[in-house]
């Protein structure tokens, strides 16, 4: 992709993916990689930061003799996702107005 992914946009993508169901780090990376190029080494610091900010919570599940850490979105994370979605809609409209030559809000 020619456009870099900002930290906020990556946060929004992670929160959106987890709003559809809990996931462990590798599976979450695979979900997001279907759309954008992101590595596990990029994603895990994002997960830790979102957890520290109380937007995600974790729990462990045994799998093949070891624990697998799952991430789930919190109420605060859902609220942040709602804000991100509103901001994304405004941003997308503004960029499209430039790229597609549409003037938004011009009633002249």
Secondary structure, DSSP 8 states (H G I E B T S, - for coil): --S---HHHHHHHHHHHHHT--EEHHHHHHHHHTTS---HHHHHHHHHHHHHTTSEEEEEEEETTEEEEEEEE-HHHHHHHHHHHHHHHHHHHHHHHHHS---TT---
